[in-house]
Structure formats: C-alpha cells, structure tokens
Amino acid sequence: MTGSPAQLKVGPVLLADGVRKFNFWTFMYASFICVGMLAGMNFLQSYVLTEHLHIPANEVGAVSGALAFWTEIVTILLIVPCGMISDRIGRRPVLVAGILFLALGYALFPFASGIGELTLYRMVFAVGAAAVSALIATVGNDYTSNASRGRLFGFAGVMNGLGVIFMSVVIAAIPAALTARGVAPVTAGIAMFLTAAGLCVMAAAIFSRGLKGGVPVTTMSPPPLSSLLTSGLRAAANPRIALSYGAAFTGRSDNAVKGIFVSLWVIQVAPLTGLSTSDALAGAGRLMAIMGLVILLWTPLFGLILDRVNRVTGLAVAMGLAGLGYSSMGFVEEPLAARNLPLFALLAMGQGSAIIASVTLVGQEAPARERGTIVATSGLFGAFGILIAAVVGGRLFDSIGPSAPFVMLGLFQLVLCLVAVVVRLKSPGGATTARGSL
C-alpha cells in the first residue's frame, strides 16, 4: 500500500484515491477492446466494400473517406456532450452505452445493400465511437496520480496494441478461414462482423461490473452545464492544453489513416502479387499485427519516459517520431515486402507515442471536476483531424497513390513537433517529477 490509506499500487502505477485494482484491470480490458473495435471497423470495412458491394478499386479510397467523413460528423456533434454527461452522472453508464452502440453498428454493417445503408450504419457506430473516444482517456486519467500518468497510459498502450493485433489477426482472419472451407465470401463477412458485435456486448457486461461508479470529485456538486459548455474551449487558454488539442488532431488521425488505408493499400496491390481479397486482408492483418506488436513493446517504455521528462518535451519527441514514420511511407511501393517492415515499425512507434503523449498532457493539465469535458474536447479536435485525414486522404489515395495520405499526415506531425518546441521554451509548465526538467 502506497500513498494515502485509500490508494493502491499496481506495479509501478499509483492508483488514485478510491480506485481498486479490479477497476484498474477493467480499464485495461476497456483499452484492449474499445481501441481494437474502433480501429477494427476502419480496417474490416474494406472487405465489405470489395466483397459485398463490389466497389471498383479506383473508387474505394474516396468511398472510405466519405464513410469516415459522416462518422466524424456524428462524433463531432456528440463527443463533447458525452464528456459533459460523464462529468454529471459518471463515466460507467456512458462507456457502457458507447460499447453497445459499437455492437449495433458492427451487427448492421455487413447487411448493407448499398453505400447509403452503409453510411447510415457507420453513423450508428459513430454514436458509440463518440462515447468511447471521450471516455477511455478520461477514465485512465481518473484512475491514476499525476506522477504515474505516463506509466498508466504506457500500459494502456500495450492493451491498445493487443486489441489491434486481436482484431487484425484473429477477427480479420475469419473470412479467409471460412472461405477455405467453402463458405461464401459474403456469409464469411457477416460472420466476422457478428463476432465483433458479440464481443462488444460481452464488454458492456464487464464494464457495468468492473468500472468505478460515480464521478471523481464527490465533495462538491457537479459543475453546472452552462460552465461545462464552455470549459473545453476556455481551457485552451492554457498553451499546454491547446498543444494537446493539436496533438489529438494528428494523433487520432494516425490510427484512422493506418486503419483505413493499410488494408486498402494491400488489397489494391493484391492482383499484382496473385492474392485474393480474403488472403490480402489476412496479409494486411499480419502487417497490422506487427505494428501492434511494436506499439505493445514501445509504449510502456515511452510511458516511463513521459513520467521522467517535462510532458511538453515528451509530446515534441512523439510528434517527431510520428512525423518521420508517416512521411517514410512515401518510399514504400509494396507494403507486404519484408524490406519495408522497419518503416512500418517506425510508423507504429510514432503513432503509439503521439496518442499517449496527448492524453497524458491533457490529463495533467485538466482539472478533475471538468476533466471529462476537456478530454472530450481534445477528442473533438481528434475527430476533426480524422475527418480531414480521411476525406482528403481518400482523394489523395485515389489520385496520387496509396502512400499519399500517410505522407500528408507525417508533414502535419512534423509541423506540430516544431510548435511543441516553441511551447516548451515559452510555457513549459511544471516538472513531472524531481527529474522531469528536460
């Protein structure tokens, strides 16, 4: 037992007052399943576009971008209200509702008969994505002390990586396994999506029992809605929170661009290598799994770094890694070629670093009483980033080439790295620890 009598420690992570170990492990499971499901939809939808709806290869980029556009419109409208509601009634009911909407979206998606229906079902999914995106980072910041924040999100990053690996290796392999046994490709796709939906329902039951109830601050009345409506934007007067919003803009785009365009890229070049769509999707899944493994190994180390340096410094490093990794895709022609694995590993390191650096910095700076709203506002900027990256990236994918969305995002990240350096020099904030002065 460490800290106050109500505090516990899990490994190197000091839990916040009143948080139990079962709450911590439930959050880790939520990091696994929620991030896996969010990334999985972007990744798996390419199968429906190709095998169910037979979208031509020269149009899949634009169609994928349009689907992501409408998803992010819903997210933009709902993510801050989800954070506000969680500041009033607690995190648990909002997160449970969110994962159930993800389940409904997955269950409906493979039954779409056209792009219009597909868009509607993605918007149902987006309701859940808004709640989940707002709450995962908020719950993590609620569950730890400031000195352990980087370590907690480092371990959460491991679970994120395992979730992506699970979706890309296990769930994405379902069509190939079933079609090899004579099952029709459309039926195999339906089985894949219904499996994901069932896992979301199971997660809702786990969350309802394992997440801590109530709100973090119980010694005073919840903040009024009128205050919450503006708290996210008012918080941007703090340059470090404004920087974290910018990092969320690019950080959430990282995951979306990777999820949408890696599988499309592999499927598009599949005819040149003699692969079927299901085999190409399985190959893309293996590549995603390798990147997930890199994230799994790298993020705990980067979390330790974040707890030992000024977190603005950490964010600058994260943006630099991400910028180099995504820009390097301009040198890739065949994504499944072994010679390109180091570049995809660098991309994964940068993506994992960007996400945990952003949520760690905003959690450090946001007051607990309004944390749900401020973290959700950070997610709002992330939704704008995904919207722009998906729509513009989809058109660049079709008109310039498969690597173009990655290079575009890499350039954004390198610019933000320079902005972070300026903020570090002019408004560094407090040190994380006694040694956190870099």
C-alpha positions as CSV (number, residue, x, y, z in Angstrom):
1,M,0.0,0.0,0.0
2,T,1.4,3.4,-1.1
3,G,0.3,7.0,-0.6
4,S,-2.8,7.7,1.3
5,P,-4.7,4.8,3.0
6,A,-7.2,4.7,0.2
7,Q,-4.6,4.4,-2.5
8,L,-3.2,1.2,-4.1
9,K,-0.4,0.5,-6.4
10,V,-0.4,-1.9,-9.4
11,G,3.2,-2.5,-10.4
12,P,4.7,1.0,-11.0
13,V,1.3,2.7,-11.3
14,L,-0.1,4.5,-8.3
15,L,-3.8,4.5,-8.4
16,A,-6.0,7.5,-7.5
17,D,-7.9,7.6,-4.1
18,G,-10.7,5.1,-4.0
19,V,-9.7,3.2,-7.2
20,R,-9.5,-0.5,-6.7
21,K,-7.3,-3.0,-8.5
22,F,-10.3,-4.5,-10.2
23,N,-11.3,-1.1,-11.5
24,F,-7.7,-0.8,-12.9
25,W,-7.8,-4.1,-14.7
26,T,-11.3,-3.4,-16.1
27,F,-9.9,-0.2,-17.6
28,M,-7.0,-2.2,-19.1
29,Y,-9.6,-4.5,-20.7
30,A,-11.5,-1.5,-21.9
31,S,-8.3,-0.2,-23.5
32,F,-7.9,-3.5,-25.3
33,I,-11.5,-4.0,-26.6
34,C,-12.5,-0.4,-27.2
35,V,-9.5,0.7,-29.2
36,G,-9.5,-2.7,-31.0
37,M,-13.1,-2.2,-32.0
38,L,-12.6,1.4,-33.1
39,A,-9.6,0.5,-35.3
40,G,-11.2,-2.7,-36.4
41,M,-14.2,-1.0,-38.2
42,N,-11.8,1.1,-40.3
43,F,-9.8,-2.0,-41.1
44,L,-12.6,-4.5,-41.7
45,Q,-14.8,-2.3,-43.8
46,S,-12.6,-2.8,-46.8
47,Y,-13.8,-6.4,-47.0
48,V,-17.4,-5.3,-47.2
49,L,-16.6,-2.6,-49.9
50,T,-14.8,-5.2,-52.0
51,E,-16.6,-8.5,-51.5
52,H,-20.2,-7.4,-50.5
53,L,-20.7,-4.2,-52.6
54,H,-18.0,-4.7,-55.3
55,I,-16.8,-1.1,-55.3
56,P,-14.2,-0.6,-58.1
57,A,-10.6,-0.4,-57.0
58,N,-10.2,3.2,-58.2
59,E,-13.1,4.4,-56.0
60,V,-12.6,2.6,-52.7
61,G,-10.4,5.4,-51.3
62,A,-13.0,8.1,-51.9
63,V,-15.8,5.8,-50.6
64,S,-13.8,5.0,-47.4
65,G,-13.1,8.7,-46.9
66,A,-16.8,9.5,-47.3
67,L,-17.8,6.9,-44.7
68,A,-15.2,8.2,-42.3
69,F,-16.5,11.8,-43.0
70,W,-20.0,11.0,-41.9
71,T,-18.7,9.1,-38.9
72,E,-16.7,12.0,-37.8
73,I,-19.6,14.5,-38.3
74,V,-21.6,12.4,-35.7
75,T,-18.5,12.2,-33.5
76,I,-18.0,16.0,-33.7
77,L,-21.7,16.6,-32.6
78,L,-21.7,14.1,-29.8
79,I,-18.2,13.7,-28.3
80,V,-18.3,16.8,-26.1
81,P,-21.9,16.1,-24.9
82,C,-20.7,12.6,-23.9
83,G,-17.9,14.1,-21.9
84,M,-20.2,16.6,-20.2
85,I,-22.7,13.9,-19.3
86,S,-19.9,11.8,-17.8
87,D,-18.9,14.8,-15.6
88,R,-22.5,14.9,-14.3
89,I,-23.6,11.2,-14.0
90,G,-20.3,9.3,-14.0
91,R,-18.1,7.5,-16.5
92,R,-19.5,4.0,-16.3
93,P,-23.0,4.4,-17.9
94,V,-21.7,6.5,-20.8
95,L,-19.0,3.9,-21.6
96,V,-21.4,1.0,-21.4
97,A,-23.8,2.8,-23.7
98,G,-21.0,3.6,-26.1
99,I,-19.8,0.0,-26.4
100,L,-23.4,-1.2,-27.0
101,F,-23.7,1.3,-29.9
102,L,-20.5,-0.1,-31.3
103,A,-22.1,-3.6,-31.1
104,L,-25.1,-2.4,-33.0
105,G,-23.0,-0.8,-35.7
106,Y,-21.0,-4.0,-36.2
107,A,-24.1,-6.1,-36.3
108,L,-25.8,-4.0,-39.0
109,F,-22.8,-3.2,-41.2
110,P,-22.4,-6.4,-43.3
111,F,-26.1,-6.4,-44.2
112,A,-25.9,-3.1,-46.1
113,S,-27.2,-3.3,-49.7
114,G,-25.6,0.0,-50.8
115,I,-23.4,2.9,-49.9
116,G,-26.4,4.8,-48.4
117,E,-27.2,2.0,-45.9
118,L,-23.5,1.5,-45.2
119,T,-23.2,5.2,-44.3
120,L,-26.3,5.0,-42.0
121,Y,-24.8,2.0,-40.2
122,R,-21.4,3.7,-39.8
123,M,-23.3,6.7,-38.2
124,V,-24.9,4.3,-35.7
125,F,-21.4,3.0,-35.0
126,A,-20.2,6.6,-34.7
127,V,-22.6,7.3,-31.8
128,G,-20.7,4.6,-29.8
129,A,-17.3,5.8,-31.1
130,A,-18.0,9.3,-29.7
131,A,-18.8,8.0,-26.3
132,V,-15.9,5.5,-26.2
133,S,-13.4,8.0,-27.5
134,A,-14.4,10.6,-24.9
135,L,-14.4,8.2,-22.0
136,I,-11.4,5.9,-22.4
137,A,-8.8,8.7,-21.9
138,T,-11.0,10.3,-19.2
139,V,-11.2,7.1,-17.2
140,G,-7.5,6.5,-17.5
141,N,-6.7,10.0,-16.2
142,D,-9.2,9.5,-13.3
143,Y,-7.6,6.2,-12.2
144,T,-4.0,7.4,-11.5
145,S,-2.0,10.0,-9.8
146,N,-0.1,12.6,-11.9
147,A,3.3,11.1,-11.3
148,S,2.2,7.7,-12.7
149,R,0.1,9.0,-15.6
150,G,2.6,8.2,-18.3
151,R,3.1,4.7,-17.0
152,L,-0.6,4.0,-16.8
153,F,-1.1,5.1,-20.4
154,G,2.0,3.3,-21.4
155,F,0.5,0.0,-20.2
156,A,-2.9,1.1,-21.7
157,G,-0.9,1.4,-25.0
158,V,0.1,-2.2,-24.6
159,M,-3.6,-3.2,-24.3
160,N,-4.4,-0.9,-27.3
161,G,-1.7,-2.8,-29.3
162,L,-3.1,-6.2,-28.2
163,G,-6.6,-5.1,-29.2
164,V,-5.4,-4.1,-32.7
165,I,-3.5,-7.3,-33.0
166,F,-6.5,-9.3,-32.0
167,M,-8.8,-7.6,-34.5
168,S,-6.3,-7.7,-37.3
169,V,-5.1,-11.3,-36.8
170,V,-8.0,-13.2,-35.2
171,I,-11.1,-11.3,-36.4
172,A,-9.8,-10.3,-39.8
173,A,-8.8,-13.9,-40.5
174,I,-12.3,-15.2,-40.1
175,P,-13.3,-14.7,-43.8
176,A,-10.1,-16.5,-45.1
177,A,-10.7,-19.4,-42.7
178,L,-14.3,-19.8,-43.6
179,T,-14.0,-19.4,-47.4
180,A,-11.2,-22.0,-47.4
181,R,-13.9,-24.4,-46.1
182,G,-16.3,-23.5,-48.9
183,V,-18.3,-20.7,-47.1
184,A,-19.5,-17.9,-49.4
185,P,-17.5,-14.7,-49.1
186,V,-20.5,-12.6,-48.1
187,T,-21.5,-15.1,-45.4
188,A,-17.9,-15.1,-44.1
189,G,-18.0,-11.4,-43.9
190,I,-21.3,-11.5,-41.9
191,A,-19.7,-14.0,-39.5
192,M,-16.7,-11.7,-39.0
193,F,-18.8,-8.6,-38.1
194,L,-21.3,-10.5,-35.9
195,T,-18.4,-11.9,-33.9
196,A,-17.1,-8.4,-33.3
197,A,-20.6,-7.3,-32.3
198,G,-20.9,-10.2,-29.8
199,L,-17.6,-9.2,-28.2
200,C,-18.8,-5.6,-27.7
201,V,-21.9,-6.9,-25.9
202,M,-19.8,-9.0,-23.6
203,A,-17.6,-6.0,-22.9
204,A,-20.6,-3.9,-21.9
205,A,-21.4,-6.6,-19.2
206,I,-17.8,-6.4,-17.9
207,F,-17.8,-2.6,-17.8
208,S,-21.0,-2.5,-15.8
209,R,-19.5,-4.6,-13.1
210,G,-15.8,-3.5,-13.1
211,L,-15.7,0.2,-13.7
212,K,-15.8,2.6,-10.7
213,G,-19.2,4.3,-10.3
214,G,-19.8,8.0,-9.7
215,V,-17.6,10.9,-10.6
216,P,-14.0,11.6,-9.5
217,V,-14.9,14.7,-7.4
218,T,-17.7,14.0,-4.9
219,T,-17.0,16.6,-2.2
220,M,-18.8,19.3,-4.2
221,S,-21.8,19.4,-6.5
222,P,-21.2,18.6,-10.2
223,P,-20.3,21.6,-12.4
224,P,-23.3,23.3,-14.0
225,L,-24.0,22.5,-17.6
226,S,-23.5,26.2,-18.5
227,S,-20.0,26.0,-17.2
228,L,-19.2,22.7,-18.9
229,L,-20.4,24.0,-22.3
230,T,-17.5,26.4,-22.4
231,S,-14.9,24.7,-20.2
232,G,-13.2,22.9,-23.1
233,L,-12.6,26.0,-25.1
234,R,-11.8,28.1,-22.1
235,A,-9.1,25.5,-21.2
236,A,-7.3,26.2,-24.5
237,A,-6.1,29.5,-22.9
238,N,-3.5,27.2,-21.3
239,P,-1.0,26.7,-24.1
240,R,-0.2,23.2,-23.0
241,I,-3.8,22.2,-23.3
242,A,-4.0,23.9,-26.7
243,L,-1.0,21.9,-27.7
244,S,-2.6,18.7,-26.5
245,Y,-5.6,19.5,-28.7
246,G,-3.3,19.9,-31.6
247,A,-1.7,16.6,-30.8
248,A,-5.1,14.9,-30.6
249,F,-5.9,16.4,-34.1
250,T,-3.0,14.4,-35.6
251,G,-2.8,11.6,-33.0
252,R,-6.3,10.2,-33.6
253,S,-5.8,10.7,-37.4
254,D,-2.8,8.4,-37.1
255,N,-4.9,5.4,-36.1
256,A,-7.7,6.2,-38.6
257,V,-5.3,6.6,-41.5
258,K,-3.5,3.4,-40.7
259,G,-6.7,1.5,-40.2
260,I,-8.4,2.8,-43.3
261,F,-5.6,2.9,-45.8
262,V,-3.2,0.0,-44.9
263,S,-5.8,-2.7,-45.8
264,L,-7.0,-0.7,-48.9
265,W,-3.4,-0.4,-50.0
266,V,-2.7,-4.1,-49.6
267,I,-5.9,-5.1,-51.3
268,Q,-5.3,-2.7,-54.2
269,V,-1.9,-4.3,-55.0
270,A,-3.1,-7.8,-54.3
271,P,-3.8,-8.6,-58.1
272,L,-0.1,-7.8,-58.8
273,T,1.0,-10.4,-56.3
274,G,-1.6,-13.1,-57.1
275,L,-3.5,-12.7,-53.8
276,S,-7.3,-13.0,-53.4
277,T,-9.1,-10.3,-51.4
278,S,-9.5,-12.5,-48.3
279,D,-5.8,-13.5,-48.4
280,A,-4.8,-9.9,-48.9
281,L,-6.9,-8.9,-45.9
282,A,-5.2,-11.6,-43.9
283,G,-1.8,-10.3,-45.1
284,A,-2.8,-6.8,-44.1
285,G,-3.9,-8.1,-40.8
286,R,-0.4,-9.6,-40.2
287,L,1.2,-6.3,-41.0
288,M,-1.2,-4.5,-38.6
289,A,-0.3,-7.2,-36.0
290,I,3.4,-6.5,-36.4
291,M,2.7,-2.8,-35.9
292,G,0.5,-3.6,-32.9
293,L,3.4,-5.7,-31.5
294,V,5.8,-2.7,-31.9
295,I,3.3,-0.5,-30.1
296,L,3.0,-3.2,-27.4
297,L,6.7,-3.2,-26.8
298,W,7.4,0.5,-27.2
299,T,4.6,2.3,-25.4
300,P,5.4,1.1,-21.8
301,L,9.0,2.4,-22.3
302,F,7.7,5.7,-23.7
303,G,5.2,6.0,-20.8
304,L,8.2,5.7,-18.4
305,I,9.9,8.5,-20.4
306,L,6.9,10.7,-20.1
307,D,7.0,10.4,-16.3
308,R,10.6,11.5,-16.2
309,V,10.6,14.4,-18.5
310,N,8.6,17.6,-19.0
311,R,5.5,16.3,-20.8
312,V,5.7,19.0,-23.4
313,T,9.2,17.7,-24.3
314,G,7.7,14.2,-24.4
315,L,5.0,15.4,-26.8
316,A,7.6,17.1,-29.1
317,V,9.5,13.8,-29.3
318,A,6.3,11.9,-30.0
319,M,5.4,14.2,-32.9
320,G,8.9,14.0,-34.3
321,L,8.7,10.2,-34.3
322,A,5.2,10.1,-35.8
323,G,6.2,12.7,-38.5
324,L,9.2,10.7,-39.6
325,G,7.3,7.4,-39.5
326,Y,4.3,8.5,-41.6
327,S,6.4,10.5,-44.0
328,S,8.6,7.5,-44.7
329,M,5.6,5.7,-46.4
330,G,6.5,7.8,-49.4
331,F,9.3,5.3,-50.0
332,V,7.1,2.2,-49.9
333,E,5.7,0.6,-53.0
334,E,4.8,-2.9,-51.8
335,P,3.5,-2.8,-48.2
336,L,3.9,-6.5,-47.6
337,A,7.5,-6.7,-48.6
338,A,9.8,-7.6,-45.7
339,R,12.2,-4.7,-46.6
340,N,9.6,-2.2,-45.6
341,L,9.0,-3.6,-42.1
342,P,11.4,-1.1,-40.4
343,L,9.5,1.8,-41.8
344,F,6.2,0.4,-40.6
345,A,7.8,-0.2,-37.2
346,L,8.8,3.5,-37.0
347,L,5.3,4.5,-38.0
348,A,3.9,2.3,-35.2
349,M,6.3,3.8,-32.6
350,G,5.3,7.3,-33.7
351,Q,1.5,6.5,-33.6
352,G,1.7,5.0,-30.1
353,S,3.8,7.8,-28.8
354,A,1.5,10.5,-30.2
355,I,-1.6,9.1,-28.6
356,I,-0.3,8.6,-25.1
357,A,1.7,11.9,-25.1
358,S,-1.5,13.8,-26.0
359,V,-3.8,12.1,-23.3
360,T,-1.1,12.3,-20.7
361,L,-0.5,16.1,-21.2
362,V,-4.2,17.0,-21.3
363,G,-4.9,14.8,-18.2
364,Q,-2.1,16.5,-16.3
365,E,-3.4,20.0,-17.1
366,A,-7.2,19.5,-16.9
367,P,-8.9,20.0,-13.5
368,A,-10.6,16.8,-12.3
369,R,-14.0,18.5,-11.9
370,E,-14.2,19.3,-15.7
371,R,-11.8,16.6,-16.9
372,G,-14.5,14.6,-18.9
373,T,-15.5,17.7,-20.9
374,I,-11.9,18.9,-21.5
375,V,-10.7,15.4,-22.6
376,A,-13.8,15.1,-24.8
377,T,-12.9,18.5,-26.4
378,S,-9.5,17.0,-27.1
379,G,-11.3,14.1,-28.7
380,L,-13.4,16.7,-30.7
381,F,-10.1,18.0,-32.2
382,G,-9.2,14.4,-32.9
383,A,-12.5,13.9,-34.8
384,F,-11.8,17.0,-36.9
385,G,-8.4,15.5,-37.7
386,I,-9.8,12.2,-38.7
387,L,-12.4,13.9,-40.9
388,I,-9.8,15.9,-42.8
389,A,-7.3,13.0,-43.0
390,A,-10.0,10.5,-44.2
391,V,-11.7,12.7,-46.8
392,V,-8.6,14.5,-48.2
393,G,-6.5,11.3,-47.7
394,G,-9.1,9.2,-49.6
395,R,-8.9,11.5,-52.5
396,L,-5.1,11.6,-52.4
397,F,-5.1,7.8,-52.2
398,D,-7.1,7.6,-55.5
399,S,-5.5,10.4,-57.4
400,I,-1.8,10.3,-56.3
401,G,-1.2,6.9,-54.7
402,P,-1.7,4.8,-51.6
403,S,1.2,6.4,-49.7
404,A,-0.1,9.9,-50.1
405,P,-2.4,10.0,-47.0
406,F,0.4,8.9,-44.8
407,V,2.9,11.5,-46.1
408,M,0.2,14.2,-45.7
409,L,-0.2,13.3,-42.1
410,G,3.5,13.0,-41.5
411,L,4.0,16.6,-42.6
412,F,1.3,17.8,-40.2
413,Q,3.1,16.0,-37.4
414,L,6.5,17.5,-38.1
415,V,4.9,21.0,-38.0
416,L,3.3,20.2,-34.7
417,C,6.7,19.0,-33.4
418,L,8.1,22.5,-34.1
419,V,5.1,24.0,-32.3
420,A,5.7,21.8,-29.3
421,V,9.3,23.0,-29.1
422,V,8.1,26.6,-29.1
423,V,5.6,25.9,-26.3
424,R,8.3,24.1,-24.3
425,L,10.5,27.2,-24.5
426,K,7.8,29.7,-23.7
427,S,5.4,27.8,-21.4
428,P,6.9,24.6,-20.1
429,G,4.6,24.2,-17.1
430,G,5.7,22.3,-14.0
431,A,8.1,19.3,-14.0
432,T,6.5,15.9,-13.8
433,T,9.0,14.6,-11.2
434,A,12.1,15.9,-9.5
435,R,14.0,14.7,-12.5
436,G,11.4,15.9,-15.1
437,S,13.1,19.1,-16.2
438,L,14.1,18.2,-19.8
